[in-house]
Amino acid sequence: MKTTKHTLLLLGIFTFMILSGCSSKKTTVHYKRQWMLVSFKEYTKEFLIEKKAALNLSSIEGESNTEAGTAYMGCNNMRLTATFSGNDKVTFSNLISTKMFCPGNLENDFTTAIAKTNRYKIEGHFLYLYDEKEQQMKFVAADWD
């Protein structure tokens, strides 16, 4: 009886070690995708889709916390730096853009809001960006049907 308990204990420890080893493999970072902007300020979802408003974090490589990304709000191409830390912290900085004249305020509103962003949340196929006060933007993964 003692041998059986000892064998079961060793089998349990061995199983735990195998499963723990599997979980320590590289995990997918869910923010590394292209995101389509679907909710932002007073802009309608239809308007944002028409403009092809997007934040592209899919080109991010490696495990670094600070990575380059791109954004497009219907007119100029933008590059930015995204810094992810902790479970829900993010900052965007070093935003540069081409300088074509763009009608409306979408690009200006986006650049102002993204600079104030400090938190993020991913739920299913949605990315939410927040500032200190409230939700700023809602994105859907571009590869989601």
Secondary structure, DSSP 8 states (H G I E B T S, - for coil): -HHHHHHHHHHHHHHHHHHHHHHTS----TT-SEEEEEEETTB-HHHHHHHT-EEE-TT--SS-SEEEEEEESSSSEEEEEEEEETTTEEEEEEEEE-----SSSHHHHHHHHHHH--EEEEETTEEEEE-SSSEEEEEEETT--
